[in-house]
Amino acid sequence: MLPTARSLSLVLFLAAFIIVPPALASESDHKYQADDPVTLWVNKVGPYNNPQETYNYYSLPFCHASGNTHKWGGLGEVLGGNELIDSQIDLRFQKNVDKGSICELELDETKVKQFKDAIENNYWFEFFIDDLPLWGFVGELHTDRNSDNKHVLYTHKNINIKYNKDQVSVFVYFTYVACLHTDVLGFFLADHSC
């Protein structure tokens, strides 16, 4: 009698699974429908010449929304220095996002020093979209006419996301536009509005 009860339970479970299909779109199955939210996760920053030395993305004074959601992986992710934090940027599957400002950040001397140190040490950052990594640099050094190094901070990022039917494709990449101007602290900023 016991095998019959198990068989009946299995049949009922399969019938319920067929009648009530699982959720359609999520990061876990990597399938989306038009206008579904796609999360951009910020992860870490660190010097290019020492990839084992990494820090939380927000250890640099990047602007961010309050109440960030964290996504924790397994032990290997934690040991690898990964700490995924929801950027809270509104991205939708197969929808273009107009150029806009995420936030405004006033740079004081302490923040400028942090960014200058990061640029001098060739700091890179890592983001994730649908478990696909994106890497880029915080900024770069430019030599001016007097052979002095000027720090350039990338303040605008253009993220191009390609898709294949209902999935984000592997063609996720950054582009930078660097038109230089100086702010009141003598810090060069890459300006996307040129």
C-alpha positions in Angstrom: 0.0 0.0 0.0 2.9 2.3 0.7 4.2 2.3 -2.9 0.7 3.3 -4.2 0.7 6.3 -1.8 4.1 7.4 -3.1 3.0 7.0 -6.7 -0.2 9.0 -6.1 1.8 11.8 -4.4 4.2 11.9 -7.4 1.3 12.1 -9.9 -0.3 14.9 -7.9 2.9 16.8 -7.7 3.5 16.5 -11.4 0.0 17.5 -12.2 0.2 20.6 -10.0 3.6 21.5 -11.6 2.0 21.3 -15.1 -1.2 23.1 -14.2 0.7 25.9 -12.2 3.9 26.7 -14.1 6.8 28.2 -12.2 7.6 31.9 -12.3 8.4 33.1 -15.8 11.3 35.6 -15.4 14.1 35.7 -12.9 17.8 36.0 -12.6 18.0 32.4 -11.5 16.9 30.9 -14.8 18.3 33.7 -17.0 15.1 34.1 -19.0 13.2 37.4 -19.3 10.3 38.9 -21.1 10.1 42.4 -22.5 10.1 45.1 -19.8 11.1 42.6 -17.0 13.6 44.2 -14.5 17.3 43.3 -14.9 19.5 44.0 -12.0 22.9 45.7 -12.3 25.0 44.4 -9.3 28.0 46.4 -8.3 30.7 44.2 -6.7 34.3 45.3 -6.0 37.2 47.5 -6.9 40.9 47.0 -6.7 44.3 47.7 -8.2 44.8 46.2 -11.6 48.3 45.0 -10.8 47.1 43.0 -7.7 43.8 41.3 -8.5 43.8 39.6 -5.1 43.5 43.0 -3.3 39.9 43.9 -3.7 37.5 46.1 -1.7 33.8 46.7 -1.7 32.7 48.9 -4.6 31.4 51.6 -2.2 34.7 51.8 -0.3 35.4 54.5 -2.9 33.1 57.4 -2.6 30.8 56.6 -5.5 27.3 57.9 -5.0 24.7 55.3 -4.3 21.1 54.9 -3.1 20.3 54.1 0.5 19.0 50.8 1.6 21.1 48.6 -0.7 20.2 44.9 -1.2 23.0 42.4 -1.0 23.2 39.2 -2.9 25.4 36.6 -1.2 26.8 33.6 -3.0 28.5 30.6 -1.5 31.7 30.4 0.6 33.8 30.6 -2.6 32.3 33.9 -3.5 32.9 35.3 -0.1 36.5 34.1 -0.1 36.9 35.6 -3.5 35.9 39.0 -2.1 32.6 39.2 -3.9 29.9 41.3 -2.3 27.1 42.0 -4.8 25.1 45.1 -4.1 22.0 46.1 -6.1 22.8 49.4 -7.9 19.1 50.2 -7.9 19.4 51.5 -11.5 16.2 50.9 -13.3 17.1 48.6 -16.2 14.4 46.7 -18.2 14.9 43.8 -20.6 14.8 44.9 -24.2 14.2 48.6 -23.3 16.6 51.5 -23.8 17.3 53.7 -20.9 17.7 57.4 -21.6 20.8 59.1 -20.5 20.3 60.5 -17.0 21.9 61.3 -13.7 21.9 58.6 -11.0 22.9 61.1 -8.3 25.0 64.1 -7.6 28.1 63.9 -5.5 30.0 66.8 -4.0 33.8 66.1 -4.0 35.7 67.3 -1.0 39.4 66.9 -0.5 39.1 63.5 1.2 37.0 62.1 -1.7 39.3 63.6 -4.3 42.3 62.0 -2.6 40.6 58.6 -2.5 39.8 58.8 -6.2 43.3 60.0 -7.1 44.9 57.1 -5.2 42.6 54.7 -7.0 43.5 56.2 -10.4 47.2 56.2 -9.6 46.9 52.5 -8.7 44.9 51.6 -11.9 41.8 50.6 -9.9 39.3 48.6 -11.8 35.7 47.8 -10.9 33.4 44.8 -11.4 29.7 44.8 -12.1 27.4 41.9 -12.9 24.3 41.7 -15.1 22.5 38.3 -15.1 25.7 36.7 -13.7 27.8 38.2 -16.6 30.8 40.2 -15.4 31.6 43.7 -16.6 34.9 45.3 -15.9 36.1 48.9 -16.3 38.6 51.4 -14.9 37.8 54.1 -12.3 39.8 56.6 -14.3 43.2 57.2 -15.9 46.2 59.5 -15.8 46.6 61.9 -18.7 49.8 63.9 -19.4 49.2 67.6 -20.1 51.4 70.0 -22.2 53.8 70.5 -19.3 54.3 66.7 -18.9 52.3 66.8 -15.7 50.0 63.9 -14.9 46.4 64.8 -14.6 43.8 62.5 -13.0 40.8 61.7 -15.1 37.8 60.3 -13.2 35.2 58.4 -15.4 31.9 59.8 -14.2 29.7 58.4 -17.0 29.4 54.8 -18.1 27.5 53.6 -21.2 26.4 50.0 -20.7 25.4 48.2 -23.9 23.4 45.0 -23.3 22.6 42.7 -26.1 20.0 40.0 -25.9 19.3 36.7 -27.6 15.5 36.0 -27.6 14.7 35.8 -23.9 18.2 35.9 -22.5 20.9 38.5 -21.9 23.7 37.7 -24.2 27.4 37.6 -23.6 27.9 40.9 -25.4 27.7 43.2 -22.4 30.3 46.0 -22.5 31.2 49.5 -21.3 32.2 52.5 -23.3 33.6 55.7 -21.9 33.5 59.2 -23.3 36.3 61.4 -21.9 36.0 65.1 -22.6 38.1 66.8 -20.0 37.4 69.8 -17.9 38.6 70.9 -14.5 36.5 71.3 -11.4 37.3 73.7 -8.5 39.6 71.2 -6.8 41.8 70.9 -9.9 40.5 67.4 -10.6 39.8 66.4 -14.1 36.4 64.7 -14.8 35.4 62.8 -17.8 32.3 64.6 -19.1 29.8 62.6 -21.2 27.9 65.7 -22.3 30.4 66.9 -24.9 
